[in-house]
């Protein structure tokens, strides 16, 4: 396999940035590298300090909160149109910075388009309630009002989609957005910001509705601690969430936390093995195992174990691993060599616990891309749910565990600290309903006959336990970006008190 040269990669990045209306690469202090070869693409300059960003967002909020919600929705509609026009350009930057294959990068931008469409409709449906009052001549009602500047912290693996899940909702709800992207993906953030500015052109909207703040963890920490930011939506590791959550809570802010996932799929005796092989392979090996919803544990009924592992091992052995820019590639690189080292350490720990590597686990293409981390996705048969299995390793490792009865399978599924996504492959309707019910999966996402990854924007996205409990995207997740006000309106000439209290 041939890899593009560094000048070719830089040219691709420059072209995509220019098409999106972003500034060209320069010698700034925020350096970005491509996981495709490990080469440096260039640097970008400082944007704005945390304090300045918060101050500017507060000023923008004073005006944006009074703009009618359908007018706010018009801005998001125009953003969706810009994303349609520049889908390929932004997807190219996702590939260059995050290492996603072309179809997955295009799919990520499509998620942005979809959430824009959702939010435009939502802008005319921010419904409150009218509630029956016990007092004559009174109306009791509930309404949802803009909350304030919203901080969005995104990770490298979904460098633009996660911003859009938050920003599209926040903007129609009346909140300016401050964006702290991953240090690994500043170009995608700046290009997205450029598209939003194109959408704003010709509209009478306040400046600084979206600000990109580049920097390391100290910049993120300063934003998280800022009293002028009432809402923090942070996507990342559970370790990161343990730092963010207490800080936000300590200043009585609000947090939407989307943290780690250690997702499982149960393969029941009645499972359609064709669906299992296709669903598990994509969920576990797609994005090189670097999705928060990646499949990491396969819990297989012992009567189907040999068949499942043989079919999956054959599928894994044939997966094309290579440059995400090359046609036919299904597994691109890990984000860094540090991720490669963590994967190798996890495999060693699994083997020390009695695990057997059935396929994969090797580094690939080191002679052609010595500074990049290409790996063959691994399947490891485990004797039980050991400590390494209970940890989330952000790499394509699929642990296979056996079970004898449904209750044991559910106990294994739930027996980890994380609670993001889960699934079961079964044709038994009773098993499916039990899995989705109160005594089944304890995750925020519970699927039947599909893998745990690939969520649609129409449903609320998020998980329980150490996944953080946050919800983004569809359903009524929009309420997290607004404040609730209960109003009692007296249109009578009397002043009766509630609960029959007399104070005369």
C-alpha positions in Angstrom: 0.0 0.0 0.0 1.3 3.4 -0.9 0.9 6.4 1.4 0.6 10.0 0.4 3.6 12.3 1.0 3.5 15.0 3.6 3.2 17.8 1.0 0.3 16.0 -0.5 -1.5 15.6 2.9 -0.8 19.3 3.7 -2.3 20.3 0.3 -5.4 18.3 1.0 -5.8 20.0 4.4 -5.2 23.5 2.9 -7.8 22.9 0.2 -10.4 21.7 2.6 -9.8 24.6 5.0 -10.1 27.1 2.2 -13.3 25.6 0.9 -14.9 25.9 4.4 -13.8 29.5 4.8 -11.1 28.8 7.5 -7.7 30.4 7.7 -4.8 28.5 6.1 -2.2 26.5 8.0 0.6 28.6 9.4 3.3 28.4 12.0 1.0 28.7 15.1 1.7 27.0 18.4 -1.2 24.6 18.1 0.3 21.8 16.0 -1.8 19.1 14.3 -0.5 15.8 13.1 -2.3 13.2 10.8 -2.5 9.7 12.2 -2.4 8.5 8.5 1.4 8.8 8.5 2.2 10.6 11.8 3.4 13.6 9.9 2.8 17.2 11.0 0.2 19.0 8.9 0.9 22.4 10.3 0.1 24.8 13.1 -2.7 27.2 13.9 -2.5 30.3 16.0 -4.2 31.0 19.3 -7.9 32.0 19.1 -9.2 33.5 22.3 -8.5 33.1 26.0 -11.0 31.3 28.3 -11.9 34.5 30.1 -12.4 36.5 26.9 -14.5 33.7 25.4 -16.8 33.6 28.4 -17.1 37.4 28.4 -18.0 37.5 24.7 -20.4 34.7 25.0 -22.2 36.4 27.9 -22.6 39.6 25.8 -23.9 37.5 22.8 -26.4 35.8 25.1 -28.1 39.0 26.2 -29.3 39.5 22.6 -29.6 35.9 21.3 -31.9 34.9 24.1 -34.5 37.4 22.9 -34.4 36.4 19.3 -37.5 34.3 18.5 -36.7 30.6 18.5 -37.8 30.0 14.8 -35.4 32.8 13.8 -32.6 31.0 15.7 -33.6 27.9 13.9 -33.1 29.7 10.6 -29.4 30.1 11.4 -29.1 26.3 12.1 -31.0 25.6 8.8 -28.4 27.7 6.9 -25.6 25.8 8.7 -27.1 22.6 7.5 -27.1 23.9 3.9 -23.4 24.9 4.2 -22.7 21.4 5.5 -24.4 19.9 2.5 -22.4 22.1 0.2 -19.1 21.3 1.9 -19.7 17.7 3.1 -16.7 16.3 1.2 -14.4 19.1 2.3 -15.2 18.7 6.0 -15.1 14.9 5.8 -11.6 15.1 4.2 -10.4 17.0 7.3 -12.0 14.4 9.6 -10.1 11.7 7.7 -6.8 13.7 7.9 -7.0 14.5 11.6 -8.9 11.6 13.1 -7.9 8.8 10.6 -11.5 7.7 9.7 -12.1 6.0 6.5 -14.0 8.0 3.8 -17.4 6.5 4.3 -17.3 7.0 8.1 -16.0 10.6 7.8 -18.8 11.4 5.4 -21.3 9.7 7.8 -20.1 11.9 10.6 -20.8 15.0 8.6 -24.2 13.6 7.6 -24.9 13.3 11.4 -24.3 17.1 11.5 -26.7 17.7 8.7 -29.3 15.4 10.4 -29.1 17.2 13.7 -29.4 20.5 12.0 -32.7 19.3 10.4 -33.9 18.0 13.7 -33.0 21.3 15.5 -34.8 23.4 12.9 -38.0 21.6 13.5 -37.4 21.8 17.2 -37.1 25.6 17.1 -40.9 25.7 16.6 -41.6 23.0 19.3 -40.0 24.2 22.5 -43.2 23.4 24.2 -44.2 24.2 27.8 -47.3 23.2 29.7 -50.5 24.7 30.9 -51.4 23.1 34.2 -54.8 23.2 36.0 -54.7 25.6 39.0 -56.6 24.8 42.2 -57.3 28.5 42.6 -60.1 30.2 40.6 -59.1 32.9 38.2 -55.5 31.6 38.0 -53.4 30.0 35.3 -50.5 27.8 36.1 -48.0 27.2 33.3 -44.5 26.0 32.7 -42.1 27.3 30.0 -38.5 26.6 28.9 -36.2 29.6 28.6 -32.6 30.0 27.3 -30.0 28.9 29.9 -26.8 30.8 28.9 -23.4 30.2 27.4 -22.7 26.5 26.7 -19.3 25.0 26.8 -18.8 22.0 24.4 -15.7 19.9 25.0 -15.2 17.3 22.2 -12.9 14.4 21.7 -10.8 13.3 18.7 -12.9 10.4 17.6 -16.0 12.4 16.6 -14.4 15.8 16.1 -17.4 17.5 14.5 -20.5 15.4 15.0 -20.5 15.8 18.8 -20.1 19.5 18.6 -23.2 19.6 16.3 -25.3 17.5 18.6 -24.7 20.1 21.2 -24.4 23.3 19.2 -27.5 22.8 17.0 -29.6 22.4 20.1 -27.9 25.1 22.1 -28.3 27.6 19.4 -32.0 27.1 18.8 -32.5 27.1 22.6 -31.0 30.5 22.7 -27.5 29.8 24.0 -24.1 30.9 22.5 -21.5 28.1 22.3 -17.9 28.0 23.4 -16.1 25.0 21.7 -13.0 23.4 23.2 -12.0 20.8 20.6 -9.5 18.0 21.2 -5.9 19.0 20.8 -5.6 16.4 18.1 -8.3 17.9 15.9 -8.1 21.7 15.7 -8.5 21.9 11.9 -11.9 20.3 11.8 -13.1 22.7 14.5 -11.9 25.8 12.7 -13.4 24.6 9.4 -16.7 24.0 11.1 -16.6 27.4 12.6 -15.9 28.8 9.1 -19.0 27.1 7.8 -21.1 28.6 10.6 -19.8 32.0 9.8 -20.8 31.5 6.2 -24.3 30.6 7.5 -24.4 33.8 9.6 -23.5 36.0 6.6 -26.3 38.4 5.9 -28.2 37.5 9.1 -28.7 40.0 11.9 -27.2 37.9 14.6 -24.8 38.8 17.5 -21.1 38.2 17.1 -19.4 35.4 19.0 -22.3 32.9 18.9 -19.7 30.2 18.4 -16.1 30.5 19.6 -13.3 28.0 19.2 -10.9 28.0 22.0 -7.7 26.0 21.3 -5.3 24.7 23.9 -4.3 21.9 26.3 -6.1 20.5 29.3 -5.4 23.7 31.3 -7.5 25.7 28.9 -10.3 23.2 29.2 -10.0 23.3 33.0 -10.2 27.1 33.1 -13.4 27.0 31.0 -15.0 24.3 33.1 -14.3 26.3 36.3 -15.7 29.6 34.9 -18.7 30.9 36.8 -20.0 32.6 33.6 -20.7 29.3 31.8 -23.8 27.7 33.3 -23.7 24.5 31.1 -20.7 22.2 30.3 -21.2 19.4 27.9 -18.0 17.3 27.9 -17.2 14.2 25.9 -14.2 12.1 26.8 -12.9 9.5 29.2 -14.4 8.6 32.5 -11.2 9.9 34.1 -11.8 13.3 32.5 -15.4 13.3 33.7 -14.3 12.6 37.3 -12.4 15.9 37.1 -15.1 17.9 35.2 -18.1 16.8 37.2 -17.1 17.9 40.7 -15.9 21.3 39.5 -19.1 22.1 37.7 -21.2 20.8 40.5 -19.1 22.8 43.0 -20.2 26.1 41.4 -23.8 24.9 40.9 -23.4 24.6 37.1 -25.0 22.0 35.0 -23.0 19.2 33.3 -23.8 16.9 30.4 -21.2 14.1 30.6 -20.7 11.6 27.8 -17.8 9.4 29.1 -16.4 5.9 28.7 -18.2 2.9 27.3 -17.4 -0.8 27.7 -20.2 -2.1 25.4 -21.3 -5.7 25.1 -23.5 -7.7 22.8 -25.2 -10.9 23.9 -25.4 -13.7 21.3 -28.4 -15.9 22.3 -28.9 -19.5 21.2 -31.5 -18.4 18.6 -29.3 -15.6 17.1 -29.0 -15.1 13.4 -25.3 -15.6 13.0 -25.2 -13.6 9.7 -26.4 -10.6 11.6 -24.0 -11.3 14.5 -20.9 -11.4 12.2 -21.8 -8.3 10.3 -23.0 -6.3 13.3 -20.1 -7.3 15.6 -17.4 -6.8 13.0 -18.5 -3.2 12.2 -19.2 -2.3 15.9 -15.8 -3.7 17.1 -13.5 -2.9 14.3 -15.1 0.2 12.8 -13.2 3.5 13.5 -10.4 1.1 14.6 -12.3 0.5 17.8 -12.2 4.2 18.8 -15.9 4.9 19.3 -17.3 5.4 22.7 -20.0 2.9 21.5 -17.5 0.4 20.0 -18.2 -3.3 20.8 -15.7 -4.5 23.4 -17.3 -7.6 24.9 -19.2 -10.4 23.0 -21.1 -12.6 25.4 -21.9 -15.8 23.5 -24.1 -18.8 24.5 -21.8 -21.7 24.8 -23.8 -23.7 22.3 -22.9 -21.1 19.6 -19.3 -20.3 20.8 -17.3 -22.3 18.3 -19.4 -21.2 15.3 -19.3 -17.5 16.3 -15.6 -17.3 17.0 -14.7 -19.2 13.8 -16.9 -16.9 11.6 -15.7 -13.7 13.3 -12.0 -14.8 13.2 -12.3 -15.3 9.5 -14.0 -12.0 9.0 -11.3 -10.2 11.0 -8.5 -11.9 9.2 -9.8 -10.5 5.9 -10.3 -6.9 7.1 -8.4 -4.4 4.9 -6.1 -2.4 7.1 -4.4 0.7 5.7 -4.6 4.4 4.8 -8.1 5.8 5.2 -7.5 7.7 2.0 -7.2 4.4 0.0 -10.2 2.9 -1.6 -11.3 -0.4 0.0 -9.7 0.3 3.5 -12.1 -0.6 6.3 -9.7 -0.2 9.3 -7.6 3.0 9.5 -5.0 4.0 12.1 -5.2 4.5 15.8 -4.9 8.2 16.7 -1.4 7.8 18.1 1.4 5.5 19.0 0.4 5.9 22.6 -2.9 4.3 21.7 -1.0 1.4 20.1 1.0 0.9 23.3 -2.1 0.9 25.4 -3.6 -1.8 23.1 -0.5 -4.0 23.4 -0.5 -3.6 27.2 -4.2 -4.6 27.3 -3.6 -7.7 25.2 -0.6 -8.7 27.4 -2.8 -8.3 30.5 -5.6 -10.4 29.0 -3.2 -13.2 28.1 -1.8 -13.0 31.7 -5.4 -13.5 32.9 -5.7 -16.7 30.8 -7.0 -15.2 27.6 -6.2 -16.5 24.1 -5.7 -14.2 21.1 -7.7 -15.9 18.4 -6.8 -13.4 15.6 -5.1 -10.0 15.2 -3.3 -7.9 17.7 -0.3 -7.2 15.5 1.0 -3.9 14.3 0.6 -3.5 10.5 2.4 -1.4 7.9 5.2 -0.3 10.2 7.7 -0.4 7.3 5.6 1.9 5.1 4.3 4.2 7.9 6.8 4.0 10.8 5.3 6.9 12.7 1.7 5.8 12.4 -0.2 3.2 14.5 -1.9 0.6 12.2 -3.1 -2.6 14.0 -4.9 -5.7 13.1 -8.2 -5.8 15.2 -8.0 -8.5 17.8 -10.4 -11.1 19.1 -9.5 -12.6 22.5 -11.3 -15.5 24.1 -11.4 -15.0 27.9 -12.1 -17.4 30.7 -14.1 -14.8 32.6 -14.7 -11.1 33.0 -11.3 -10.2 34.5 -10.2 -6.7 35.5 -8.8 -5.9 32.0 -12.1 -6.8 30.4 -13.9 -4.5 32.8 -11.6 -1.6 31.7 -12.2 0.4 28.5 -9.3 0.2 26.1 -9.8 2.6 23.3 -8.6 0.2 20.6 -10.0 -2.7 18.5 -10.0 -5.5 21.0 -13.0 -7.7 21.3 -13.2 -10.0 24.3 -15.3 -13.1 23.9 -17.0 -14.6 27.0 -19.3 -17.6 27.3 -22.6 -18.0 29.2 -25.1 -20.7 30.0 -28.4 -18.9 30.8 -30.0 -15.5 30.1 -29.6 -14.2 33.7 -25.8 -15.0 33.6 -25.5 -13.1 30.3 -27.3 -10.0 31.6 -25.1 -10.1 34.8 -22.0 -10.1 32.6 -23.3 -7.3 30.5 -24.1 -5.2 33.5 -21.0 -6.2 35.5 -18.8 -3.3 34.4 -18.5 0.3 35.7 -19.6 1.8 32.3 -23.2 1.9 31.1 -23.3 3.4 27.6 -24.5 1.0 24.9 -25.5 -2.7 24.7 -27.2 -5.1 22.4 -28.6 -8.6 22.1 -28.8 -10.8 19.1 -31.9 -13.1 19.5 -35.0 -14.2 17.7 -36.8 -14.9 21.0 -39.1 -12.0 21.6 -39.2 -12.8 25.3 -35.4 -12.4 25.6 -35.5 -9.2 23.6 -38.2 -7.7 25.8 -36.5 -8.8 29.0 -33.2 -7.3 27.8 -34.7 -3.9 27.1 -36.8 -4.0 30.3 -36.1 -3.0 34.0 -34.3 -6.2 34.8 -32.2 -6.3 31.6 -29.5 -4.0 30.3 -28.5 -1.1 32.6 -27.2 1.0 29.8 -28.6 4.1 28.2 -28.7 2.3 24.9 -30.1 -1.2 24.6 -30.4 -2.6 21.0 -31.9 -5.8 19.6 -30.3 -7.5 16.5 -27.9 -4.7 15.8 -24.6 -3.8 17.4 -24.2 -1.2 20.2 -22.8 1.5 17.8 -24.4 3.6 15.1 -26.9 5.6 17.0 -29.4 7.8 15.1 -29.9 11.4 16.0 -33.6 11.0 16.7 -33.1 9.3 20.0 -31.4 10.8 23.1 -27.8 9.6 23.2 -26.0 8.9 26.5 -25.4 6.3 29.2 -25.5 5.5 32.9 -23.1 4.7 35.7 -19.5 5.9 35.0 -20.6 6.9 31.5 -21.9 10.1 33.2 -25.6 10.1 32.8 -25.8 12.8 30.1 -28.1 13.0 27.1 -27.4 14.7 23.8 -29.0 14.8 20.3 -32.7 13.8 19.9 -35.8 13.1 21.9 -36.1 15.6 24.7 -32.4 16.1 25.2 -33.0 19.8 24.3 -34.3 20.4 27.8 -30.8 20.0 29.1 -29.9 23.3 27.3 -32.7 25.3 28.8 -34.0 26.4 32.2 -37.6 25.6 33.4 -39.8 28.4 34.8 -43.1 27.7 36.5 -45.5 30.7 36.3 -48.7 31.4 38.1 -50.8 34.1 36.5 -53.7 35.6 38.6 -56.3 37.2 36.3 -58.9 37.6 39.0 -59.6 40.4 41.5 -59.0 38.1 44.4 -55.9 36.6 46.1 -56.7 33.1 47.2 -53.8 31.2 48.7 -52.8 27.7 47.7 -53.7 24.7 49.9 -56.6 26.7 51.4 -54.2 28.7 53.6 -55.9 31.6 55.4 -53.8 34.7 56.2 -56.4 37.3 56.8 
